[in-house]
Amino acid sequence: MDEAEGNEIAYVQFPQNFENVTKNELYSNSLRVICEVEFHGLDGYGGPLYIGSGCFHRRDILCGRNKFIKGCKSEIKWEISRKREETGIHELEENSRSLASCAFEENTEWGKEMGLKYGCPVEDVITGLSIQCRGWKSVYCNPTRKAFLGIATTTLSQTLVQHKRWSEGDFQILFSKYSPAWYAHGNISLGLQLGYCCYCFWASNSLATVFYSIIPSLYLLRGVSLFPQVSSPWLIPFAYVIIAKYTWSFVEFLWSGGTILGWWNDQRIWLYKRTSSYLFAFIDTILNSLGYSDSAFVITAKVSDEDVSHRYEKEVMEFGASSPMFTVLATLALLNLFCFLGVVKEAIMGEGMTKLYETMPLQILLCGVLILINLPLYQALYLRKDKGKMPSSIAFKSMAFSVFACICFKYLY
């Protein structure tokens, strides 16, 4: 449709929009910053990723018409009419079986030069990357009136499973032959390469988040300072990074059309994704590369019963499923709570809160923020009585794990 540069464009990507997102985006399903900020930035470097939904492709890109079909239309029609006359019923049956089998595309250009690239949970991303590496560009179109509307996940478990699949697939791309680091080198701009790598490193970024969710709080319980004291000038760089990062994040989210509570929910889901979905994706990818497990494409369920839908509309988080991810989240939340309570006890019984604040301000701040962000989880563990509360088995296991970790680090380490 673009008369000037239309011949260079392979596909037009629209954002993923959902019609059932709550006002304050309980599970951060709208991917607001990605759709409203990051993809517009990628558009300036040659085009956004192909994300699988809401995309218009040029026919030649997927079907290879220019290379494989151009100039052959009349010959194909003549060949089809001739074969219909010569082919018997038995041969037609054999051809039908071959067509219906999963091996029909073997020894053809499909999946290589034409069609989608399969073998990865996010085959759409590597398909888009391979298209761009052939010299094509893509365009991001984000109209005011939403072009495509879908159904967002309505439970935390569904959201975490969905992000596990995305992050696991992106991390697999990083180590595959389609890695943006080498496959795309010299074929697309450096900015677009970095844009792809930003999503490919989702899974590995979980390690740093898990570290900062555990180690500073445990050392706080032990009374060991890991960061500069209040009186030290070295506190200024740490304070600058924290203030600048979260101020920019807050302004960016509001500029994209979000709410204040929506930003807080986004920070909570960011923490939950990094300490569960991305962590499990990282582990599964490493095990898969070592031959201990195989990746499976997990369909994200979008259907929920009436009670779940009612709680979702009221923006009450759903913890009612038994999931290893919930065990990790609950354990980390309780560990930080116990560490903070231990410090408060020490302050009351011994050194005083003022001295602790002077020596370990950033650790107290970090532990306190982690407790505040996990308030819905604490409610699901001990206060809620509905079906969306945390299962008793997870509450017991997370309590045991967190208490054991605190005791071992406090008295045995």
Backbone torsions as a table, in degrees:
resi	resn	phi	psi	omega
1	MET	NA	-21.1	177.7
2	ASP	-86.0	109.5	-175.6
3	GLU	-67.5	-28.8	-176.4
4	ALA	-81.0	-48.7	-173.2
5	GLU	-125.4	14.5	-176.6
6	GLY	-60.5	-30.9	-178.5
7	ASN	-71.1	-13.2	179.5
8	GLU	-95.2	-9.8	-172.4
9	ILE	-95.4	125.9	-178.9
10	ALA	-88.7	-41.6	-179.3
11	TYR	-153.7	156.9	175.9
12	VAL	-112.8	120.2	-177.0
13	GLN	-102.6	126.8	174.1
14	PHE	-101.5	155.2	179.1
15	PRO	-71.6	158.5	172.7
16	GLN	-83.1	117.3	178.1
17	ASN	-119.6	150.6	-176.2
18	PHE	-129.6	143.0	-176.3
19	GLU	-88.5	-12.3	-175.6
20	ASN	-111.8	22.1	177.6
21	VAL	-73.9	133.5	-179.7
22	THR	-72.3	167.3	-176.0
23	LYS	-57.1	-43.9	-177.8
24	ASN	-102.3	16.7	172.4
25	GLU	50.1	68.9	-173.5
26	LEU	-51.4	-44.3	-178.0
27	TYR	-108.9	16.0	178.6
28	SER	53.6	42.3	-175.4
29	ASN	-74.2	-22.2	-174.0
30	SER	-73.3	-12.1	-177.0
31	LEU	49.4	48.1	-168.1
32	ARG	-58.1	-50.2	-176.2
33	VAL	-67.7	-37.9	178.5
34	ILE	-62.5	-47.6	-174.9
35	CYS	-76.2	-35.6	-174.2
36	GLU	-93.2	-18.0	-175.6
37	VAL	-124.7	-59.7	-169.5
38	GLU	-66.1	-43.8	-178.7
39	PHE	-68.1	-30.5	174.2
40	HIS	-66.2	-36.3	176.2
41	GLY	-65.9	-43.2	177.8
42	LEU	-63.7	-30.5	179.8
43	ASP	-60.2	-30.2	179.0
44	GLY	-78.2	-12.4	-179.7
45	TYR	-105.1	11.2	178.4
46	GLY	124.9	-2.4	175.0
47	GLY	121.2	155.3	-178.1
48	PRO	-78.8	174.4	174.7
49	LEU	-68.2	155.7	168.1
50	TYR	-86.8	115.6	-172.8
51	ILE	-103.0	6.8	171.3
52	GLY	95.3	-33.6	-178.8
53	SER	-118.2	149.1	175.5
54	GLY	63.7	48.1	-175.9
55	CYS	-134.6	137.4	173.7
56	PHE	-108.6	122.8	-179.8
57	HIS	-104.5	146.6	167.0
58	ARG	-68.9	134.0	-175.7
59	ARG	-57.3	-38.7	-177.4
60	ASP	-60.6	-30.6	-175.5
61	ILE	-66.8	-42.9	-176.9
62	LEU	-90.8	-33.7	-175.8
63	CYS	-98.8	-13.9	178.5
64	GLY	65.2	37.6	-173.2
65	ARG	-62.5	-40.3	-177.5
66	ASN	-62.6	-37.6	-173.3
67	LYS	-88.5	-34.6	-169.6
68	PHE	-111.9	-17.9	-172.4
69	ILE	-122.8	-22.6	-173.5
70	LYS	-56.1	130.9	177.0
71	GLY	81.4	3.7	-174.9
72	CYS	-114.5	7.1	-174.0
73	LYS	-61.3	-46.1	-178.2
74	SER	-67.0	-38.5	178.9
75	GLU	-65.3	-39.2	-179.9
76	ILE	-64.4	-44.4	179.8
77	LYS	-61.7	-42.0	179.6
78	TRP	-66.4	-40.1	-178.8
79	GLU	-66.2	-39.9	179.8
80	ILE	-64.3	-44.2	-179.7
81	SER	-65.6	-36.6	179.6
82	ARG	-67.9	-42.8	-178.3
83	LYS	-66.8	-33.0	178.5
84	ARG	-61.9	-33.7	-179.6
85	GLU	-75.9	-34.9	-173.3
86	GLU	-92.0	-25.3	-173.0
87	THR	-78.7	133.0	177.8
88	GLY	-87.4	174.4	-178.0
89	ILE	-64.5	-40.2	-178.4
90	HIS	-61.8	-43.3	-179.5
91	GLU	-68.0	-35.6	176.8
92	LEU	-63.6	-39.6	177.8
93	GLU	-63.5	-42.1	179.1
94	GLU	-64.3	-42.2	178.5
95	ASN	-64.9	-35.8	178.9
96	SER	-66.2	-41.0	177.6
97	ARG	-62.5	-41.6	179.6
98	SER	-64.6	-40.2	179.9
99	LEU	-65.8	-37.2	-177.8
100	ALA	-78.1	-16.3	-177.3
101	SER	-79.3	163.5	178.9
102	CYS	-77.5	-7.7	-176.3
103	ALA	-98.6	9.5	-175.4
104	PHE	-62.0	-30.7	-176.1
105	GLU	-90.5	2.0	179.9
106	GLU	-66.0	143.1	179.7
107	ASN	62.4	27.7	174.6
108	THR	-123.0	178.4	-179.7
109	GLU	-83.5	-6.3	-179.8
110	TRP	-67.0	134.0	-177.5
111	GLY	85.0	-6.5	177.9
112	LYS	-117.9	-72.7	177.6
113	GLU	-92.4	-23.1	-177.4
114	MET	-129.2	158.4	174.0
115	GLY	75.9	-166.9	-178.7
116	LEU	-86.7	152.8	176.1
117	LYS	-92.2	110.3	-177.6
118	TYR	-94.8	176.8	178.9
119	GLY	98.9	14.4	-178.6
120	CYS	-149.1	142.9	178.8
121	PRO	-59.9	-20.9	177.4
122	VAL	-123.0	62.2	-178.2
123	GLU	-62.7	-23.1	178.8
124	ASP	-64.9	-37.0	-178.1
125	VAL	-67.0	-46.2	-179.5
126	ILE	-71.4	-27.8	174.7
127	THR	-64.4	-46.9	178.2
128	GLY	-63.7	-39.1	179.1
129	LEU	-64.3	-43.8	-179.8
130	SER	-64.8	-35.2	177.2
131	ILE	-64.9	-45.6	-179.8
132	GLN	-66.9	-31.6	179.2
133	CYS	-72.1	-14.3	176.0
134	ARG	-88.1	6.4	175.7
135	GLY	103.0	-2.9	179.9
136	TRP	-81.9	159.4	174.2
137	LYS	-115.5	159.8	173.6
138	SER	-124.3	162.4	-176.9
139	VAL	-129.1	139.6	176.8
140	TYR	-101.4	126.8	-179.1
141	CYS	-122.9	117.0	-177.2
142	ASN	-127.3	77.1	-176.8
143	PRO	-70.9	158.5	178.6
144	THR	-61.5	-44.6	174.5
145	ARG	-83.7	117.5	-172.1
146	LYS	-61.6	131.0	-176.2
147	ALA	-78.4	-38.6	-177.6
148	PHE	-132.6	137.0	178.3
149	LEU	-124.9	133.7	177.6
150	GLY	-124.4	-169.4	178.9
151	ILE	-111.3	123.6	179.8
152	ALA	-84.2	159.6	176.0
153	THR	-65.7	146.6	-175.4
154	THR	-116.6	5.4	175.3
155	THR	-132.9	157.4	179.0
156	LEU	-65.7	-38.3	-179.7
157	SER	-60.9	-44.8	178.2
158	GLN	-61.8	-41.2	-179.4
159	THR	-63.9	-43.8	-178.9
160	LEU	-67.5	-39.0	177.9
161	VAL	-63.7	-42.5	179.4
162	GLN	-61.4	-44.7	-179.2
163	HIS	-72.5	-27.4	174.4
164	LYS	-63.3	-44.5	179.7
165	ARG	-63.7	-44.2	179.9
166	TRP	-62.6	-49.8	-176.3
167	SER	-68.6	-35.5	178.1
168	GLU	-65.7	-43.6	178.2
169	GLY	-63.7	-42.9	178.9
170	ASP	-64.6	-37.7	179.5
171	PHE	-69.0	-35.3	176.2
172	GLN	-64.3	-36.0	178.3
173	ILE	-60.4	-37.1	-177.2
174	LEU	-59.3	-31.9	-177.9
175	PHE	-104.5	5.4	-179.6
176	SER	-93.9	179.4	178.0
177	LYS	-69.9	-13.8	178.8
178	TYR	-95.4	17.4	-179.0
179	SER	-59.4	132.8	177.5
180	PRO	-59.5	-21.9	-177.3
181	ALA	-67.1	-37.8	-177.7
182	TRP	-123.4	-37.2	-179.8
183	TYR	-65.0	-38.5	-176.2
184	ALA	-92.2	-5.9	-176.4
185	HIS	-63.1	124.3	179.9
186	GLY	85.0	-10.8	-178.7
187	ASN	-102.2	-28.9	175.7
188	ILE	-129.4	168.9	-177.5
189	SER	-68.8	157.4	179.2
190	LEU	-62.0	-38.5	178.8
191	GLY	-61.0	-40.3	178.6
192	LEU	-70.7	-36.0	174.2
193	GLN	-58.7	-46.8	179.2
194	LEU	-64.7	-33.9	177.3
195	GLY	-62.7	-43.4	175.9
196	TYR	-64.0	-44.0	-177.7
197	CYS	-63.8	-30.2	178.6
198	CYS	-56.2	-40.9	179.9
199	TYR	-84.0	-29.3	178.5
200	CYS	-67.0	-25.9	-179.3
201	PHE	-92.6	8.8	177.4
202	TRP	-53.1	-50.6	-174.1
203	ALA	-64.1	-45.7	-177.0
204	SER	-69.6	-25.2	177.6
205	ASN	-65.8	-14.6	179.3
206	SER	-63.2	-30.8	-176.0
207	LEU	-62.0	-43.6	179.6
208	ALA	-66.0	-40.3	-179.5
209	THR	-66.2	-42.5	177.7
210	VAL	-62.7	-40.8	179.0
211	PHE	-59.5	-49.5	-177.8
212	TYR	-73.6	-14.0	176.0
213	SER	-86.0	-13.0	-175.1
214	ILE	-117.8	-58.4	-168.2
215	ILE	-62.6	-50.4	-180.0
216	PRO	-58.8	-36.9	-179.6
217	SER	-69.7	-39.9	178.6
218	LEU	-65.1	-40.8	177.5
219	TYR	-71.3	-27.5	172.7
220	LEU	-63.9	-42.4	177.0
221	LEU	-62.3	-34.5	-178.7
222	ARG	-82.8	-13.2	179.5
223	GLY	84.8	23.4	-178.9
224	VAL	-108.1	126.4	-179.2
225	SER	-84.3	131.5	178.5
226	LEU	-106.8	-13.6	-177.1
227	PHE	-123.9	166.3	-179.7
228	PRO	-60.4	150.7	178.0
229	GLN	-77.0	169.9	-178.4
230	VAL	-60.8	-36.9	-177.1
231	SER	-78.7	-9.2	-176.6
232	SER	-86.1	135.9	176.7
233	PRO	-66.7	-18.0	179.0
234	TRP	-71.3	-8.2	175.4
235	LEU	-71.5	-25.2	-175.6
236	ILE	-60.8	-47.6	178.4
237	PRO	-59.6	-40.3	178.6
238	PHE	-63.6	-45.7	-179.6
239	ALA	-63.8	-38.5	179.9
240	TYR	-63.0	-46.7	-179.1
241	VAL	-61.8	-44.6	-178.5
242	ILE	-63.8	-49.2	-177.6
243	ILE	-65.6	-45.4	-177.9
244	ALA	-64.7	-43.1	-177.2
245	LYS	-62.8	-49.3	-174.8
246	TYR	-79.1	-27.3	173.0
247	THR	-65.8	-45.4	178.5
248	TRP	-63.4	-43.1	178.9
249	SER	-60.8	-42.9	-179.1
250	PHE	-64.8	-48.6	-179.5
251	VAL	-64.1	-42.0	-179.9
252	GLU	-61.1	-42.2	-179.4
253	PHE	-66.7	-44.2	179.0
254	LEU	-66.8	-38.3	178.4
255	TRP	-63.2	-30.1	179.5
256	SER	-79.4	-1.2	177.8
257	GLY	104.1	7.7	-178.8
258	GLY	-85.4	177.2	178.9
259	THR	-110.0	169.1	179.2
260	ILE	-63.5	-47.4	178.1
261	LEU	-66.5	-31.7	176.0
262	GLY	-63.4	-38.4	176.9
263	TRP	-64.7	-41.2	179.1
264	TRP	-64.4	-41.4	175.6
265	ASN	-63.5	-36.8	178.8
266	ASP	-64.4	-39.5	177.3
267	GLN	-65.4	-37.4	178.9
268	ARG	-66.1	-47.3	-179.7
269	ILE	-66.6	-34.7	175.3
270	TRP	-58.1	-44.9	178.5
271	LEU	-65.5	-44.4	-178.1
272	TYR	-65.2	-40.1	178.9
273	LYS	-64.3	-43.7	-175.5
274	ARG	-71.6	-29.9	-178.4
275	THR	-96.4	1.4	178.0
276	SER	-136.1	-70.3	-176.7
277	SER	-57.6	-53.4	-176.9
278	TYR	-68.3	-35.6	178.7
279	LEU	-64.9	-46.2	178.6
280	PHE	-66.7	-35.9	177.1
281	ALA	-64.4	-40.9	178.2
282	PHE	-62.6	-47.1	-179.1
283	ILE	-63.8	-45.2	-178.9
284	ASP	-63.9	-37.4	179.3
285	THR	-66.9	-42.2	177.9
286	ILE	-63.5	-44.8	178.6
287	LEU	-63.6	-38.2	178.8
288	ASN	-64.9	-40.8	179.5
289	SER	-67.6	-26.0	177.7
290	LEU	-89.1	-2.3	177.1
291	GLY	85.3	15.7	-178.2
292	TYR	-93.4	-13.8	179.3
293	SER	-154.6	164.0	178.1
294	ASP	-119.4	141.1	178.3
295	SER	-75.8	144.0	177.6
296	ALA	-128.3	143.5	178.1
297	PHE	-80.6	114.4	-176.4
298	VAL	-99.3	121.7	177.0
299	ILE	-78.3	129.1	179.0
300	THR	-83.0	120.9	179.6
301	ALA	-69.6	136.4	179.1
302	LYS	-118.2	2.5	-178.6
303	VAL	-100.4	134.0	179.8
304	SER	-139.4	157.5	-178.7
305	ASP	-77.8	177.5	-172.8
306	GLU	-65.5	-39.7	-179.7
307	ASP	-63.7	-42.7	179.0
308	VAL	-63.0	-44.1	179.6
309	SER	-62.8	-38.8	179.8
310	HIS	-65.3	-43.2	178.1
311	ARG	-66.5	-35.9	179.0
312	TYR	-64.4	-41.8	179.2
313	GLU	-65.3	-30.9	177.5
314	LYS	-85.3	1.5	179.8
315	GLU	60.1	47.6	173.2
316	VAL	-108.2	123.0	-174.0
317	MET	-67.5	145.6	-175.9
318	GLU	-103.8	118.0	179.1
319	PHE	-121.1	17.6	-169.0
320	GLY	-75.9	-2.7	-178.0
321	ALA	-95.5	148.5	175.1
322	SER	-88.5	109.3	-175.8
323	SER	-141.2	139.5	174.8
324	PRO	-58.3	-29.3	178.0
325	MET	-64.0	-39.6	178.2
326	PHE	-65.7	-34.0	177.2
327	THR	-62.5	-42.3	178.1
328	VAL	-64.5	-47.1	-178.8
329	LEU	-61.2	-45.0	-179.0
330	ALA	-67.0	-38.7	179.1
331	THR	-63.3	-45.5	179.3
332	LEU	-64.9	-39.9	179.8
333	ALA	-64.5	-44.9	-179.8
334	LEU	-69.4	-36.1	178.6
335	LEU	-59.9	-45.4	178.8
336	ASN	-66.7	-36.2	178.1
337	LEU	-65.0	-44.9	-179.7
338	PHE	-66.5	-38.6	177.7
339	CYS	-63.6	-41.9	179.8
340	PHE	-66.9	-42.0	177.9
341	LEU	-64.3	-36.5	177.2
342	GLY	-63.7	-39.0	178.5
343	VAL	-68.3	-41.9	177.7
344	VAL	-60.7	-41.2	177.7
345	LYS	-61.3	-44.9	179.0
346	GLU	-62.8	-37.7	-179.5
347	ALA	-66.6	-39.2	-179.2
348	ILE	-72.8	-41.2	-174.8
349	MET	-85.4	-21.7	-171.8
350	GLY	-135.1	-97.5	-165.1
351	GLU	-72.0	-25.8	-176.7
352	GLY	95.8	148.3	-174.9
353	MET	-69.2	-31.1	-178.0
354	THR	-63.0	-44.8	-179.8
355	LYS	-66.2	-39.8	177.6
356	LEU	-63.9	-39.6	179.6
357	TYR	-65.8	-36.1	-179.7
358	GLU	-70.6	-32.6	-175.4
359	THR	-94.2	-30.8	-175.5
360	MET	-135.3	55.3	-175.2
361	PRO	-67.5	-43.6	-176.2
362	LEU	-69.1	-35.0	178.0
363	GLN	-67.9	-39.2	176.7
364	ILE	-65.0	-42.5	179.1
365	LEU	-62.5	-46.9	-179.1
366	LEU	-62.1	-46.3	-179.7
367	CYS	-64.0	-40.0	179.3
368	GLY	-65.3	-41.3	178.8
369	VAL	-65.4	-40.4	178.2
370	LEU	-62.9	-34.8	176.9
371	ILE	-68.8	-45.3	-179.9
372	LEU	-61.9	-41.0	-177.0
373	ILE	-71.3	-19.6	-179.3
374	ASN	-99.0	12.3	-179.4
375	LEU	-55.8	-43.3	177.0
376	PRO	-61.3	-31.0	179.4
377	LEU	-71.6	-40.7	176.7
378	TYR	-62.5	-39.2	177.2
379	GLN	-63.2	-41.1	179.4
380	ALA	-67.5	-28.1	-180.0
381	LEU	-75.8	-41.3	-167.1
382	TYR	-129.8	-18.5	-172.4
383	LEU	-108.8	-33.8	-175.1
384	ARG	-78.0	148.8	179.7
385	LYS	-118.2	-4.9	-178.4
386	ASP	-80.7	-179.9	-177.8
387	LYS	-72.5	-11.0	178.8
388	GLY	-87.0	3.8	178.8
389	LYS	-73.7	166.6	179.0
390	MET	-70.6	134.3	177.7
391	PRO	-57.3	146.6	-177.0
392	SER	-60.9	-35.6	-179.5
393	SER	-62.9	-41.0	178.9
394	ILE	-69.5	-39.4	178.0
395	ALA	-60.6	-41.7	-179.9
396	PHE	-68.5	-46.8	-178.3
397	LYS	-64.5	-43.8	-178.9
398	SER	-65.8	-37.5	175.9
399	MET	-62.1	-45.6	-179.0
400	ALA	-64.1	-45.4	-178.5
401	PHE	-63.7	-45.2	-176.6
402	SER	-69.0	-41.9	177.9
403	VAL	-64.2	-42.4	179.1
404	PHE	-61.0	-43.8	-180.0
405	ALA	-64.2	-42.7	-179.4
406	CYS	-65.4	-43.6	-179.4
407	ILE	-65.2	-45.0	-179.4
408	CYS	-62.5	-43.3	-177.0
409	PHE	-73.4	-32.3	-177.1
410	LYS	-77.0	-41.8	-169.8
411	TYR	-115.3	-22.7	-175.1
412	LEU	-105.8	-22.0	-176.2
413	TYR	-76.7	NA	NA
